[in-house]
């Protein structure tokens, strides 16, 4: 299994994105090429998959009828001539590797084209019960109807997840996060607001940190809570068993305290409430 690309490489990926944006402004002086791609990879006897791609938004949908990984998108480039621009977009290739019951989708881009091409992923479809890892530099992430374990690690981008019954782990350097799940959840964002809703009947564990932003948590149940809340701004809790408006920190156990709600908003407010539809 390949290890996470080093910070230097990820910084270079961000710089390539900035360079590509600059090149886009100069399209009037050159030619723009695009190559659409559709790919399908067998997931027979695969339990977990990692998608590790250059800067791009990634939208993943779990399909109960799917038996393979289906990917669609396009490579974009600019060049001094139409043929050069077109050739640049045909140079990158998706690479699919398997190791035991683990698989990884990545991209191979020739060094000569690395600073000249951008990937825009249209969509990804896979079976809903797989464990899923998503890695990219800059790009919004959307995951829906995937009920395996979901892990997201990006430098910057908004993250939206509906699913993840086996658990969710999210890290983004900058970006808002919105999650609705029955699974235990861990989120860290450097700069961004977090909105999270429990869907589990008895509640599920939430461990959330935003270094600059606010947190809003909607609980499914308040029968057995272990609340540990810290914020630089206001802390507001409104459930049937707990009601408070405070600042700094708030710690309280309800019932047997077996559902941990640990929220840390170092540059914002915290609001915890009970699902009003119950």
Backbone as a ProteinNet text record, in pm:
[ID]
protein_1_A
[PRIMARY]
XXXXXXXXXXXXXXXXXXXXXXXXXXXXXXXXXXXXXXXXXXXXXXXXXXXXXXXXXXXXXXXXXXXXXXXXXXXXXXXXXXXXXXXXXXXXXXXXXXXXXXXXXXXXXXXXXXXXXXXXXXXXXXXXXXXXXXXXXXXXXXXXXXXXXXXXXXXXXXXXXXXXXXXXXXXXXXXXXXXXXXXXXXXXXXXXXXXXXXXXXXXXXXXXXXXXXXXXXXXXXXXXXXXXXXXXXXXXXXXXXXXXXXXXXXXXXXXXXXXXXXXXXXXXXXXXXXXXXX
[TERTIARY]
84.8	0	88.1	59.3	142.3	115.5	219.8	202.9	157.1	109.2	58.3	170.2	140.2	242.7	292.3	422	478.4	423.4	440.1	386	443.3	573.6	635.2	564.9	530.1	461.9	323.1	255.5	121.6	127.1	231	249.1	274.8	355.4	381.4	253.6	164	35.5	-47.6	-45.9	-119.7	-60.7	72.7	137.8	104.2	92.1	55.5	-85	-175.3	-310.6	-311	-231.1	-221.5	-164.6	-62	-2.5	-103.4	-181.9	-281.1	-386	-425.1	-522.1	-464.9	-335.9	-271.2	-266.9	-240.6	-238.3	-376.5	-480.8	-616.7	-648	-589.6	-613.2	-547.3	-449.6	-376	-420.5	-542.1	-589.8	-600.1	-622.1	-634.7	-504.1	-395.6	-265.4	-225.1	-306.5	-271	-394.1	-382.5	-490.6	-523.9	-651.2	-698.3	-739.1	-689.2	-722.6	-802.8	-887.6	-966.6	-983.5	-967.7	-991.3	-1082.8	-1202	-1295.3	-1250.8	-1274.1	-1233.8	-1347.8	-1367	-1456.1	-1381	-1380.3	-1304.5	-1385	-1366.6	-1434.2	-1332.9	-1334.2	-1238.1	-1312.8	-1279.6	-1345.3	-1310.4	-1411.1	-1390.7	-1420.8	-1411.6	-1433.2	-1332.6	-1383.5	-1302.6	-1224.6	-1276.4	-1216.1	-1306.7	-1246.5	-1321	-1301.9	-1188.1	-1156.8	-1085.6	-1112.8	-1049.7	-1005.8	-889.8	-838.1	-840	-890.9	-887.1	-793.7	-678.1	-572.5	-540.4	-593.4	-585.4	-531.6	-480.6	-438.6	-557.1	-527.2	-630.6	-754.2	-867.7	-993	-1107.8	-1226.7	-1344.5	-1372.7	-1421.1	-1453	-1593.4	-1681	-1816.9	-1837.4	-1868.1	-1880.5	-2022.9	-2079.2	-2213.8	-2208.4	-2265	-2277.8	-2402.1	-2384.3	-2494	-2510.5	-2625.8	-2645.2	-2631.1	-2648.7	-2639.8	-2498.4	-2409.4	-2274.1	-2189.7	-2106.6	-2010.4	-1867.6	-1852.9	-1721.7	-1708	-1588.2	-1561.2	-1572.9	-1663.9	-1682.5	-1643.2	-1559.9	-1506.3	-1528	-1571.7	-1580.8	-1529.4	-1475	-1420.2	-1350.2	-1258.3	-1186.3	-1052.9	-953.4	-823.9	-823	-778.5	-771.1	-626.2	-591.8	-457	-456.5	-345.3	-322.5	-189.5	-174.8	-51.2	-34.1	84.1	114.3	47.7	-3.1	-76.6	-187.1	-282.4	-393.7	-345.1	-247.9	-198.4	-124	-45	27.7	-69.8	-171.3	-270.6	-344.4	-378.5	-448.4	-359.1	-232.8	-139.7	-118.6	-116.5	-99	-211.7	-333.2	-447	-454.3	-383.9	-383.8	-267.4	-175.8	-59.2	-92.8	-179.7	-209.9	-294.2	-279.1	-356.9	-397.7	-517	-554.6	-477.1	-441.3	-368.7	-442.8	-480.2	-556.8	-471.3	-448.3	-364.1	-441.1	-412	-475.5	-367.7	-397.4	-310.1	-398.2	-410.5	-503.7	-645.4	-714.9	-852.8	-861.6	-746.6	-738	-704.3	-766	-738	-713.7	-640.4	-612.3	-621.5	-692.8	-698.3	-616.2	-518.3	-435.6	-418.9	-338.4	-314.5	-164.4	-125.3	14.1	23.7	101.3	118	265.1	301.5	441.9	496.9	622.8	684.8	670.5	685.4	679.5	542.3	437.8	300.7	247.2	325.1	274.3	220.3	285.2	242.3	143.5	101.1	20.7	-119.9	-148	-277.3	-351.7	-483.6	-572.9	-675.6	-713.8	-818	-945.6	-1055.3	-1187.5	-1272.3	-1292.6	-1362.7	-1513	-1583.4	-1727	-1803	-1764	-1833.8	-1770.9	-1793.3	-1741.8	-1857.4	-1874.7	-1978.5	-1914.3	-1958.6	-1904.6	-2006.9	-1984.3	-2076.3	-2079.1	-2194	-2207.3	-2143.1	-2109.6	-2060.2	-1908	-1836.7	-1690.9	-1643.1	-1524	-1454.9	-1387.6	-1388.7	-1346	-1251.3	-1137.9	-1045	-1038.7	-1044.3	-1033.6	-919.7	-824.5	-711.1	-703.5	-690.9	-657.3	-598.1	-550.5	-494.2	-603	-655.5	-757.8	-879.6	-996.5	-1118.8	-1226.6	-1351.2	-1463.7	-1489.8	-1532.4	-1560.3	-1707.2	-1773.9	-1911.6	-1921.3	-1978.7	-1998.6	-2141.3	-2212.3	-2350.5	-2375.4	-2450.5	-2496.6	-2382.4	-2270.1	-2161.5	-2165.3	-2188.8	-2211.5	-2092.6	-1983.6	-1862	-1792.1	-1670.5	-1588.8	-1542.4	-1554	-1516	-1406.2	-1296	-1185.1	-1154.3	-1145.5	-1117.3	-997.6	-899.1	-779.2	-745.3	-771.1	-746	-682.3	-619.7	-558.9	-662.8	-754	-855.8	-976.1	-1095.8	-1217.6	-1330.3	-1451.8	-1569.9	-1593.8	-1632.4	-1658.5	-1803.2	-1876.4	-2015.9	-2031.9	-2080.9	-2094.6	-2232.3	-2302.8	-2428	-2411.1	-2389.8	-2364.2	-2255.5	-2170.7	-2058.5	-2098.1	-2184.7	-2235.1	-2124.2	-2016.3	-1906.8	-1807	-1827.3	-1738.8	-1686.1	-1655.8	-1607.5	-1489.8	-1386.4	-1272.5	-1243.8	-1242.9	-1222	-1111	-1018.4	-919.9	-911.2	-935.7	-917.3	-845.7	-748.4	-676	-763.6	-854.9	-947.3	-1072.6	-1188.3	-1312.5	-1420.8	-1545.2	-1658.7	-1684.1	-1746.6	-1778.2	-1923.9	-1996.7	-2134.5	-2151.1	-2201.3	-2210.5	-2343.2	-2406.5	-2520.2	-2487.8	-2482.9	-2434.8	-2484.3	-2487.2	-2511.9	-2381.3	-2269.2	-2140	-2066.1	-1973.5	-1886	-1801.9	-1780.2	-1723.5	-1614.6	-1504.2	-1394.3	-1367.7	-1365.2	-1344.2	-1243.3	-1149	-1058.9	-1050.9	-1079.1	-1060.8	-982.5	-886.9	-807.8	-888	-970.1	-1052.7	-1182.7	-1292.9	-1421.5	-1522.7	-1650.4	-1759.1	-1793.7	-1842.4	-1880.8	-2025.9	-2106.1	-2244.1	-2258.1	-2302.8	-2309.2	-2438	-2498.4	-2623.7	-2608.9	-2641.7	-2648.1	-2772.6	-2757.4	-2872.5	-2894.5	-2797.5	-2810.8	-2920.7	-2997.2	-3113.1	-3075	-2961	-2917.2	-2809.3	-2780.2	-2672.8	-2541	-2450.3	-2319.3	-2213.4	-2091.6	-1983.4	-1942.2	-1921.6	-1877.3	-1754.7	-1643.1	-1521.5	-1483.1	-1507.3	-1496.2	-1404.1	-1310.8	-1223.9	-1218	-1244	-1217.1	-1128.2	-1015.8	-921.9	-968.3	-1055.1	-1113.4	-1249.1	-1352.8	-1487.2	-1580.4	-1706.5	-1808.5	-1856.8	-1919.8	-1970.5	-2118	-2196.9	-2338.1	-2364.9	-2410.1	-2435.9	-2582.4	-2646.8	-2784.9	-2786.6	-2835.4	-2831.2	-2959.5	-2942.7	-3058.1	-3117.3	-3031	-3073.8	-2988.6	-3047.8	-2970.9	-2979.5	-3003.4	-3023.7	-2894	-2785.7	-2660.3	-2542.9	-2521.5	-2420.9	-2302.6	-2185.9	-2067.9	-2026.8	-2068.2	-2044	-1912.3	-1826.6	-1702.1	-1689.8	-1731.6	-1743.5	-1650.9	-1574.3	-1482.1	-1490.1	-1498.8	-1512.4	-1456.1	-1408	-1364.6	-1484.2	-1596.7	-1719.2	-1822.5	-1949.4	-2059.2	-2074.8	-2122	-2161	-2308.7	-2391.1	-2534.4	-2576.8	-2638.1	-2689.3	-2837.6	-2919.4	-3063.3	-3118	-3131.9	-3194	-3295.8	-3358.4	-3456.2	-3388.6	-3264.5	-3197.2	-3092.7	-3046.2	-2942.1	-2980.1	-2971.1	-2994.6	-2895.2	-2811	-2711.5	-2668.1	-2629.3	-2559.8	-2436.7	-2319.7	-2197	-2086.5	-1967.2	-1850.1	-1730.8	-1631.1	-1507.8	-1516	-1584.8	-1597	-1722.4	-1770.4	-1886.8	-1871.1	-1877.2	-1862.1	-1981.1	-2044.6	-2161.7	-2180.9	-2220	-2254.4	-2402.4	-2465.7	-2607.5	-2622.1	-2699	-2716.8	-2585.4	-2559.1	-2433.4	-2317.8	-2345.6	-2238.8	-2161.3	-2223.5	-2147	-2143.6	-2208.5	-2200.7	-2119.5	-1996.3	-1906.8	-1935.2	-1957	-1973.2	-1862.9	-1753.1	-1637	-1619.3	-1649.5	-1648.6	-1552.8	-1467.3	-1366.7	-1367.4	-1427.2	-1432.4	-1340	-1216.6	-1115.3	-1127.6	-1207.1	-1225	-1370	-1462.5	-1603.6	-1693.2	-1820.5	-1923	-1957.2	-2027.3	-2079.5	-2228.8	-2304.9	-2447.3	-2480.8	-2542.3	-2585.8	-2735	-2808.9	-2953.9	-3002.7	-3124.9	-3186.7	-3267.3	-3270.3	-3347.4	-3494.2	-3543.2	-3677.8	-3786.5	-3750.8	-3849.2	-3881.7	-3806.2	-3828.7	-3949.1
-119	0	123.6	217.7	336.1	433.1	498	594.4	727.8	814.3	945.5	1027.9	1100.7	1179.6	1286.4	1320.4	1413.6	1553.9	1636.4	1772	1853.5	1832	1908.1	1882.7	1756.3	1723.1	1785.1	1787.5	1843.2	1995	2059	2202.7	2231	2145.1	2162.2	2147.6	2057.2	2039.4	2166.6	2233	2357.8	2465.5	2471.2	2569	2543.4	2413.9	2382.2	2431	2423	2472.5	2622.7	2696.3	2840.4	2872.5	2796.3	2817.5	2790.2	2681.1	2646.8	2756.2	2815.6	2924.1	3043.8	3070.7	3180.1	3152.6	3027.6	2991.8	3007.5	2977.1	2989.9	3132.8	3230.8	3370.7	3408.5	3327	3359.3	3276.2	3216.6	3130.7	3205.1	3336.8	3413.6	3411.4	3380	3378.7	3237.9	3136.5	3000.1	2918.8	2787.4	2695.5	2610.8	2578	2497.1	2360.2	2258.7	2121.6	2053.7	1960.6	1884.1	1742	1646.2	1506.1	1445.8	1404.7	1341	1197.7	1151.9	1015.5	945.9	821.1	732.7	603.2	558	437.4	351.5	221.8	127.2	24.5	-3.1	-95.5	-195.6	-321.7	-426.7	-414.2	-433.4	-433.5	-569.8	-671.9	-808.1	-841.1	-887.4	-923.7	-805.4	-685.1	-565	-514.3	-486.8	-436.3	-286.4	-233.1	-92.2	-33.7	94.4	159.6	300.4	337	472.9	541.5	664.7	747.7	864.2	865.6	963.1	1033.6	1155.2	1223.2	1364.8	1423.7	1564.4	1654.2	1781.5	1876.6	1864.7	1831.7	1821	1803.1	1857	1817.9	1669.3	1602.7	1460.3	1437.9	1381.3	1350	1199.1	1134.3	988	950	858.1	808.4	657.4	608.1	465	413.4	313.7	257.6	110.4	70.1	-70	-168.5	-122.7	-211.8	-216.2	-130.9	-124.6	-242.9	-293.1	-398.6	-354.7	-234.8	-185.7	-38.7	13.4	155.3	223	319.1	391.3	537.4	588.1	723.7	796	920.9	1002.9	1143.1	1207.9	1341.2	1387.7	1481	1534.2	1592.1	1581.1	1646	1772.8	1883.1	2011.8	2058.3	2129.1	2181.2	2300	2373.8	2478.9	2450.3	2506.8	2487.4	2594	2600.5	2699.7	2672	2548.3	2512.5	2416.3	2397.2	2307.6	2165	2121.6	1984.5	1964.6	2065.5	2055.1	2050.8	2138.4	2139.7	2006.3	1950.5	1821.9	1709.6	1711.1	1607.1	1610.9	1731.4	1742.8	1672.4	1678.9	1619.5	1468.5	1414.4	1268.6	1202.9	1283.4	1226.2	1161.4	1222.9	1160.2	1033.8	942.6	819.1	784.3	726.9	669.9	540.3	514.8	392.8	324.3	197.8	121.6	5.2	-0.4	-104.9	-179.7	-309.6	-393.7	-457.5	-466	-537.1	-609.4	-739.6	-814.2	-767.1	-727.5	-680.8	-527.5	-463.2	-318.1	-274.2	-163.2	-110.7	39.2	91.3	234.5	285.7	398.5	468.2	595.6	612.4	731.9	776.4	877.8	929	934.8	896.5	905.3	1017.4	1121.5	1236.8	1251.4	1246.1	1264.5	1396.7	1396.3	1515.4	1635.7	1614.2	1725.1	1790.5	1717	1770.1	1809.6	1786.3	1800.3	1939.7	2043.8	2180.3	2234.5	2151	2199.8	2141.6	2042.8	1976.3	1985	1990.6	1988.4	1878.7	1814.1	1712.5	1770.8	1749.3	1785.2	1659.1	1604.2	1476.7	1501	1434.1	1452	1375.5	1252.8	1172.7	1036	976	843.2	761.4	639.3	549.3	419.6	366.2	240.1	173.7	46.8	-19.7	52.3	59.3	141.7	84	-46.1	-108.1	-106.2	-48.4	-43.5	62.1	39.1	145.2	234.7	366.9	462.4	565.9	587.2	695.2	791	921.4	1022.4	1117.6	1129.8	1220.9	1311.6	1440.1	1533.8	1657.4	1751.1	1873.5	1976.4	2034.1	2137.6	2091.3	2089.2	2048.9	2011.3	2045.9	2009.8	1859.6	1802	1659	1637.6	1550.4	1512.2	1360.5	1303	1158.5	1133.2	1047.1	1015.1	865.9	807.5	668.6	567.9	604.4	510.3	481.1	355	322	253.7	232.6	183.1	295	266.8	368.7	470.2	600	705.9	790.6	807.4	890.2	993.1	1121	1229.5	1308.5	1330.6	1407.1	1500.6	1631.6	1727.5	1853.6	1932.2	2056.9	2167.6	2179.3	2284	2241.7	2267.2	2235	2204.3	2226.3	2194	2043.1	1985.6	1841.8	1820.2	1741.8	1709.4	1558.4	1499	1353.1	1318	1229.2	1171.6	1020.2	959.1	814.8	784.5	685.4	652.7	585.2	484.5	416.8	351.1	309.2	242.6	341.7	470.4	570.6	667.4	789.9	894.9	966.1	992.7	1073.6	1175.5	1304	1411.1	1503.4	1536.7	1640.7	1730.2	1859.6	1957.4	2078.3	2128.6	2244.9	2368.1	2382.2	2494.8	2452.1	2472.6	2436.8	2400.8	2436.9	2398.6	2248.5	2191.8	2048.2	2030.5	1949	1914.4	1763.5	1703.7	1558	1518.4	1415.6	1348	1199.3	1137.6	1000.3	928.5	795.9	711.7	664.1	693.4	642.5	739.2	685.1	768.9	856.6	982.1	1080	1162.6	1179.6	1266.4	1365.4	1495.7	1600.5	1701.3	1739.9	1851.1	1940.7	2070	2166.4	2284.6	2332.5	2445.4	2573	2593.8	2713.7	2675.8	2680.7	2647.3	2612.3	2624.6	2586.9	2439.9	2376.3	2235.5	2222.1	2157.3	2124.7	1973.4	1913.6	1767.9	1723.3	1618.3	1565.6	1417.3	1376.3	1234.4	1173.8	1052.4	979.8	848.1	805.6	681.1	692	584.9	587.6	630.8	582.1	619.2	724.4	777.2	876.3	809.8	885.7	834.4	936.5	888.1	971	1079.2	1202.4	1314.1	1376.8	1381.1	1447.5	1548	1676.8	1779	1891.4	1932.9	2047	2138.5	2266.9	2367.1	2473.6	2501.5	2597.5	2740.7	2763.1	2895.2	2877.1	2872.4	2851.1	2809	2785.3	2746.8	2604.8	2545.8	2408.1	2406.9	2340.3	2317.7	2168.3	2111.2	1967	1943.5	1857.9	1819.4	1674.7	1651.4	1519.3	1441.9	1313.9	1224.7	1185.8	1178.7	1141.2	1215.9	1247.1	1311	1229.3	1097.9	1012.9	977.3	956.9	909.9	984.9	1107.6	1193.4	1217	1231.4	1283.4	1407.7	1525	1650.1	1712.3	1746.2	1818	1924.5	2046	2152.1	2267.6	2314.3	2426.2	2520.4	2652.1	2749.5	2883.8	2960.7	3096.7	3190.8	3150.3	3229.4	3167.4	3177.8	3127	2976.3	2913.4	2772.6	2765.8	2713.8	2703.6	2557.9	2503.2	2366	2370.9	2311.5	2310.2	2172.1	2085.4	1954.4	1936.9	1819.4	1795.6	1785	1737.6	1713.8	1819.3	1896.9	1996.3	2127.1	2236.7	2368.5	2465.8	2526.8	2618.7	2717.7	2835.9	2933.7	2975.5	2945	2972.2	3008.7	3027.6	3058.9	2982.4	2964.7	2899.3	2749	2687.5	2541.8	2499.3	2379.4	2321.7	2170.5	2108.6	1963.5	1911.1	1805.7	1750.2	1605.5	1520.1	1381.8	1360.7	1292.4	1260.1	1109.4	1048.9	903.2	832.9	726.9	653.7	716.6	822.5	897.4	820.6	722.4	639.3	695.8	810.9	875.5	1004.5	1002	1116.5	1224.8	1346.6	1464	1562.5	1559.7	1643.7	1745.5	1871.1	1976.7	2087.1	2131.2	2233	2336.5	2453.6	2562.1	2673.5	2669	2759.1	2901.4	2921.2	3055.6	3085.3	3031.3	3051.4	3003.6	2978.1	2939.6	2791.2	2739.2	2602.4	2607.2	2534.3	2517.5	2369.2	2317.7	2177.9	2176.6	2105.1	2098.5	1958.8	1929.1	1800.3	1810.6	1703	1698.2	1729.8	1837.5	1882.6	1797.2	1706.2	1620.5	1498.2	1474	1355.1	1373.2
0	0	0	-88	-101.1	12.7	64.1	171.1	115.5	205.7	167.4	105.2	-3.8	-68.3	28.5	29.3	124.9	107.4	214.5	212.8	99.8	66.2	-41.9	-174.2	-199.7	-324.9	-329.4	-214.8	-211.8	-229.8	-176.1	-198	-344.6	-407.8	-550.8	-631.4	-587.2	-657.3	-650.1	-533.2	-519.6	-608.8	-616.7	-703.2	-849.6	-887	-1025.2	-1056.4	-955.4	-976.3	-1001.5	-922.5	-940.9	-1078.6	-1120.1	-1251.1	-1361.5	-1344.1	-1446.9	-1459.3	-1345.2	-1350.3	-1425	-1403.6	-1475.3	-1624.5	-1660.1	-1801.1	-1863.7	-1782.4	-1835	-1874.9	-1805.1	-1839.5	-1970.7	-2011	-2132.5	-2251.4	-2241.3	-2349.2	-2481.8	-2474	-2597.8	-2676.4	-2608.2	-2674.5	-2718.2	-2684.6	-2719.3	-2753.6	-2734.9	-2768.6	-2646.4	-2634.2	-2521.6	-2571.8	-2504.8	-2542.2	-2433.5	-2472.9	-2377.5	-2429.2	-2337.9	-2370.4	-2265.1	-2305.2	-2212.5	-2186.4	-2063	-2027.1	-1954.1	-1985.3	-1911.8	-1887.9	-1761.9	-1729.2	-1632.3	-1641.1	-1552.5	-1505.1	-1373.2	-1313.2	-1225.6	-1240.5	-1163	-1015.2	-930	-785	-725	-805.6	-758.3	-648	-531.6	-415.7	-358.1	-374.7	-316.2	-203.3	-86.4	28.4	49.9	6.9	31.9	-88.6	-116.2	-230.2	-193.1	-242.9	-226.7	-363	-366.1	-486.5	-456.7	-520.8	-495.6	-626.6	-643.6	-772.6	-758.1	-868.3	-864.9	-830.8	-803.4	-763.6	-852.2	-791.8	-865.3	-766.9	-796.5	-718.6	-741.1	-637.5	-648.3	-593.6	-675.6	-635.2	-647.6	-536.5	-532.8	-494.7	-570	-542.3	-526	-416.1	-396.8	-466.9	-552.4	-630.4	-594.4	-537.4	-497.8	-613.1	-735.6	-851.2	-910.6	-860.8	-917.6	-870.8	-960.2	-926.9	-958.5	-1011.4	-1051.6	-1015.1	-1033.2	-1015.5	-1151.4	-1162.5	-1288.1	-1267.5	-1357.1	-1346.9	-1478.6	-1469.7	-1589.9	-1558.8	-1658.3	-1639.1	-1764.5	-1748.4	-1864	-1818.5	-1907.9	-1890.1	-1974.9	-1915.2	-1984.9	-1989.9	-2099.8	-2112.8	-2207.6	-2208.8	-2307.3	-2376.5	-2495.1	-2570.9	-2675.9	-2731.5	-2834	-2966.4	-2983.4	-3103.5	-3065.1	-3154.7	-3125.9	-3103	-3180.7	-3167.6	-3035.9	-2994.7	-2868	-2750.6	-2754.5	-2647.6	-2639.6	-2754.9	-2758.2	-2707.6	-2748.5	-2704.3	-2553.6	-2497.3	-2351.9	-2276.9	-2329.8	-2259.2	-2275.4	-2372.1	-2389.4	-2316.7	-2262	-2193.9	-2059.5	-1973.9	-1844.2	-1861.7	-1766.5	-1767.5	-1625.1	-1609.4	-1480.4	-1459.7	-1332.3	-1297.7	-1184.5	-1206.4	-1108.3	-1060	-928.6	-871.2	-763	-749.9	-648.9	-561.7	-433.6	-339.5	-239.1	-254.4	-171.6	-199	-92.1	-105.9	-105.2	-130.5	-136.4	-278.5	-322.1	-455.7	-446.3	-545.3	-549	-692	-707.3	-834.6	-823.3	-912.1	-914.3	-1058.8	-1079.9	-1214.5	-1239.9	-1360.1	-1402.6	-1505.2	-1472.3	-1560.4	-1594.7	-1722	-1759.4	-1706.1	-1668	-1609.6	-1702	-1829.9	-1925.8	-1931.1	-1889	-1894.2	-1757.3	-1652.6	-1516.3	-1486.4	-1539.7	-1511.4	-1614	-1707.2	-1818.7	-1824.3	-1740.6	-1748.9	-1616	-1626.2	-1510.2	-1529.6	-1419.5	-1421.1	-1364	-1435	-1383.3	-1382.9	-1263.8	-1251.6	-1251.2	-1342.7	-1352.4	-1246.8	-1218.6	-1119.5	-1104	-986.4	-955.2	-898	-948.3	-898.6	-854.5	-739.5	-688.7	-597.9	-559.7	-467.3	-332.7	-266.8	-146.4	-21.1	-20.3	102.4	114.5	18.5	24.2	122.7	181.9	254.3	151.4	176.2	75.1	133.3	66.6	100	-18.4	9.8	-94.2	-60.5	-154.2	-138	-260.2	-237	-343.7	-278.9	-360.5	-305.8	-281.4	-389.5	-382	-461.2	-395.6	-464.8	-366.4	-398.1	-312.8	-322.1	-209.8	-201.2	-167	-242.9	-213.2	-215.8	-109.8	-103	-57.7	-129.5	-93.2	-111.9	-19.9	-28.6	-26.4	33.2	60.5	209.7	247.6	387.9	453.9	381.2	442.6	518.4	565.1	629.7	526	556.9	463.4	525.5	452	496.5	388	426.6	332.6	383.7	296.8	333.9	218.7	235.4	129	187.9	100.4	144.7	160.3	65	71.4	-10.6	43.9	-28.2	68.7	24.1	103.4	99.1	213	222.2	263.2	183.1	212.1	206.5	314	320.5	375.9	305.1	352.5	346.9	462.9	467.3	568.7	536.2	623.2	752.1	743.8	863.1	945.4	879.6	951.7	1011.8	989.3	1048	944	988.6	898.8	963.8	883.6	926.9	817.6	852.7	755.3	804.2	714	740.7	618.5	639.6	533.5	591.1	517.2	565.3	571.8	476.3	474	399	460.8	393.9	493.2	460.5	543.4	530	633.1	634.3	674	597.9	630.7	623.4	731.9	739.1	802.1	745.2	806.6	806.5	925.8	932.6	1057.3	1049.1	1166.3	1227.9	1164	1208.6	1300.2	1378.6	1459.4	1367.1	1406.7	1313.5	1378.7	1305.5	1347	1234.6	1267	1167	1219.6	1133.5	1162.4	1040	1058.5	951	1005.9	927.4	972	974.9	872.7	863.4	795	870.1	811.6	918.9	883.7	973.6	953.3	1060.4	1055	1098.4	1014.4	1048	1041.3	1150.7	1154.8	1222.3	1164.9	1218.6	1245.7	1368.7	1401.5	1337.9	1286.2	1234	1306.4	1387.8	1462.4	1567.2	1586.6	1676.6	1817.8	1868.2	2002.3	2002	1886.1	1874.8	1840.1	1778.8	1742.4	1782	1806.1	1858.7	1759.6	1810.8	1728.7	1794.1	1720.5	1767.1	1659.1	1685.2	1581.6	1629.3	1542.6	1571.9	1451.3	1471.4	1369.6	1433.4	1369	1425.2	1405.1	1306.2	1288.7	1222.1	1303.5	1251.5	1363.6	1329.9	1426.7	1400	1501.6	1491.8	1529.1	1446.6	1476.8	1472.2	1583.9	1592.4	1626.1	1546.8	1571.4	1618.2	1738.4	1800.4	1774.5	1758	1741.4	1876.9	1977.6	2112.2	2213.8	2330.3	2438.1	2566.2	2552.3	2669.5	2740.8	2665.4	2724.8	2663.2	2707.9	2646.7	2738.6	2676.8	2744.5	2666.3	2714.4	2644.3	2690.8	2594.5	2621.9	2513	2544.8	2445.9	2481.3	2380.3	2402.9	2282.7	2312.1	2204.8	2250	2151.8	2183.4	2190.7	2131.8	2134.6	2227.1	2188.3	2270.6	2255.6	2363.5	2363.4	2400.8	2310	2334.3	2317.6	2421.4	2418.3	2452.1	2366.9	2390.9	2355.2	2455.7	2438.1	2550.3	2556.1	2662.2	2799.1	2801.2	2929.3	2964.2	2868.2	2894.2	2825.4	2901	2843.4	2905.5	2819.7	2872.7	2766.4	2812.2	2729.4	2808.3	2754.5	2828.5	2730.8	2785.4	2704.7	2757.1	2670.3	2713.4	2704.7	2800.9	2799.7	2874.3	2838	2904.2	2902	3021.7	3035.1	3113.9	3062.4	3130.1	3086.2	3180.2	3148	3173.1	3078.4	3089.1	3078.2	3168.8	3165.1	3186.9	3110.1	3126.6	3049.2	2973.7	2907.3	2802.8	2738.9	2643.7	2501.9	2476.2	2345.3	2360.5	2309.5	2327.5	2224	2272.4	2186.4	2226.2	2152.6	2183.7	2070.8	2101	2000.1	2043.6	1950.8	1980.5	1867.9	1894.9	1796.8	1845.3	1800.1	1854.8	1802.2	1697.7	1644.9	1615.4	1696.7	1667.2	1779.2	1744.1	1840.8	1826.2	1928.2	1924.4	1955.1	1873.5	1901.2	1894.2	1999.8	2004.3	2030.8	1948.8	1965.8	1934.4	1976.3	1948.7	1820.2	1744.2	1620	1650.5	1595.7	1626.1	1562.9	1472.8	1408.5	1492.2	1599.8	1680.8	1771.2
[MASK]
++++++++++++++++++++++++++++++++++++++++++++++++++++++++++++++++++++++++++++++++++++++++++++++++++++++++++++++++++++++++++++++++++++++++++++++++++++++++++++++++++++++++++++++++++++++++++++++++++++++++++++++++++++++++++++++++++++++++++++++++++++++++++++++++++++++++++++++++++++++

